[in-house]
């Protein structure tokens, strides 16, 4: 498993294409995909949006992510970092933000490579370029 995280519009998908040869057209989009698609996907983009959809459907995102980590060990997961900045006033937004953080921790722990992208520049925080 591999993970790419970073702020919105920081070049995460471009790094996935450059570093791992992924095609954006073949990435499963967490914003719109069928939930079951992720268990066989090669690459998932916008996983943070999938977490919001899971919560909206009453599905426990942490249990779902644990299942993902156990069943799809070769997937590349791309997600926004949303835990920085001002804590939201609306409880639902705090719950979503916490869920994204918890799920991100699970994915990072299961991954052999974790990359944080800032301004299109990959920063390996787990593993390295020759280990991916």
Buried (B, 14 or more C-beta within 10 A) or exposed (E): BBBBBBBEEBBBBBBBBEBBEBEEEEBBBBEEBEBEBBBEBBBBBBBBBBBBBBBEEEBEBBEBBBEBBEEBEEBBBBBBBBEEEEEEEEEEEEBBBEBBBBBBEBBBEBBEBBBBBEEEEBEBEBBEEEEB
